[in-house]
Amino acid sequence: MLLTFMQTSSRTFLVWLLGIYAVLFVVLAIEPIDRATWFVENLTVWIILAVILSFYAYGVRLSKTAYAFIFVLVYLHTIGGHYTFALVPFGFVTDFFDFSRNHFDRVAHFSVGFYAFAIAEILYTRQLVKNKWLLFTYPVFVIATVAMSYEIIEWIYAAYSAPEAGAAYLGSQGDIWDAQKDMLADTLGALFATTVFFFREKLWKLST
């Protein structure tokens, strides 16, 4: 059964991923901890899904690996929207590693970097970039820029919203370097995803 599932088309795989999201969304839309935070966090997910479906409608089709990477953040963000990122039940990880705070948001930020895989795939399959150094670094730089932009959006929202809602949205948990660490997590995730792409396509030869 697993083999049959892995042999499904990219389109069928995307439908499955969207179906899982739909179930997750409906369940977690029920009595979130903070409705305002839930809406803002899910707005990010809806924008991501709108972009994915728009790309698909215009003929930009990705591999199953790329879609799998993309939906990690979709699922984690939906969960974070229900609980707020600081309050997601993540104690088993916190206790196991003896962390001083809940790092669920760090995991989510790391998964933001996974979108570098799709960027690299589009650049490579459409032959938009032939230089391997640029193919590796460009997706990482895109993610780093998006990460910085998102932290600015978080800052603006927190500054102009109610203090409780702003704090829940930021999820900094008292860490004055939270924004910088989030951007680092995004960038490390991008480095990981781009490295996976290069291994998959066997692009590690030094020639360009």
N, C-alpha and C positions, 0 to 999 in steps of 0.2 A: 504493500500500500504506500509506504514511504517513497519507494522507487517510482511508482506511478505518479505520485504527487510532484516529485522533483522533475519528472519529464513533462509536466504541464507547460503550456505556452506562457510567455511573459504576460499576455493579456489575462489569462485565467488566474495566474498568480496574483496579479494586481487586483482582480475582483475579490479574491480570497482575503487579501490584506485589507481592502476597503470594508468587506463584510465583518471582519474581526473588529475593525475600528468602530463600525456602526453599533455593534453590540456593546463594546466598551464605553462608547459615548453615552448611549441610552442609560446604562447602569449607573455611570458616574455623574450623570446629570441630575440624579435624584439627591436632593438635600446635600449639596456641597457645603463645606465648612464656611465659605464666604462666597456668596453669589456674584458679587462684583469681581472678585479675583478670578472666579471660575470663568466668567465671561471673557475677561481680558486674556487669560491664558489660552482659552479655547479659540479666541480670535486668531491667535498665531497659528494654531493648527488648521483652521479653516482657510487661511491665506495660503498655507503650504499645499493643502489639498487642491485648492483652486488653481494654483500654478501647475501642479502635477497633471491635473485633468486637462488644463488648457494646452499644455505641451503635448499630451497624448492626442488631443483633438486635432492639433496641427501637425501630427505625424512624427513627433519626437518620441520614440519608443525606447525604453531602457531595458537592460537585462534584469533577470530576476534578482540577481545579487544587488544591483543598484536599488531596486524597489525595496528589497528587504532592509538595506541600510537606511533608506529614507524613512521607513515606517517605525523604526526604533524610536526616533524622536517623537513621532506622532503619538505613539502609545504612551511614552513616558510623560509627555506634556499633558495628555488627557488625564492621566492619573494625578499629576501635579496640580492640575486645575481643580480637581475635586477636593483634595486635602489641603492645598497650598503646599509648595515645595518643602517648606521647613517642617511640615507636620505629616508628611507621608510616612506610613509605618515602615521604617527602615532600620529599626533598632537592632536587628540581628547583625547587620553589617557594622553599625556603629559600635556595638558591644564587642564583636569579634576582633575588630582592628583597634579597639580602644580609642575611637575618635572622640573629639570633644564636641562635635556637632553632627547634625544630620547631613550626609553628603549625597542625598538623592539628587539634588540639583546639580552637583558636579558631574554625576553620571549622565544626566540629561544634557548638560553642556558638552560633554565629551562626544555624545551622539550627534550633536550639531555638526561636528566635523565630518561625520559619515557622508554628508552631502558632497564632499569633495570627490567621492568615488563617482557619483553621477556626472559631475562637472568634467572630470577627467575622461570619462567614457564618451561623453558627447563630443568633446574636443578631439578625441582620438578616432572614433568611428566616422566622424564627418570630415576628418583630415583638416581640421581648422588649425591645428598646431602640429608641426612635425619635429620640432626641436624637443628632445626628451627632457632637458633641464626645465624648459618653459612649461612643458606638459605636467611636470611634477610640481613646480612651484606655484603656477597660476591658480590651481584650485585651492591650495593652502592659503594664498594671499586673499582670495575671494572670501573664504570662510573667516579669516582673521578680520577682514573689513566688515563683514556682516556682524560678527561678534561685537566689534567696537560700536557699530551703529545700534545694535540691540541694547547695549548697556546704556547708551545715551537715551534711548526711548524709555527704558526702565526708570532712569533718573528723572526725566521730564514727567512721566506719569506719577511717580512717587511724590514729586515736589508739588503737584497740583491736585492730588487726590486727598481723601481723608487720611490722617496719619496711620490708622490701623490698616486700611486697604493698601496704602503705599508700602508699609512694612511687610505685609503679607506677600505683595507682588515681588518686592525685591528679594525677600528670603535670605537676607545677608546674615541673619542670626548673630548680629553683633560683630561680625568680622569686617574691619575697616578696609581690608584688601579684597573683599568679596568680588568686586567687579574685575579686578586684575586677574584673580585666580580663575574666574569664569572664562575670561578671554583666553587664558592659557589652556584651559581644558578644551575649549573649542578648537584651538590651533593644534593641540596634540591629537585630538580626534581626527582632524584633517590629515595630519601627517600619517597616522595609522591607516586611514582609508585609502589615501593615495598610494601608500606602500603596498597595500593589498591589491590595488588595481594593477600596479606595475608587475607584481608577481603573477597575477592572473594572465596578463598579456605577455609575460616574459620579455619585459622591456629593459632589463638591467644591463644590457650590453652597453659599453661605453660609446659606441658609435651613435651618431645622431641622424 
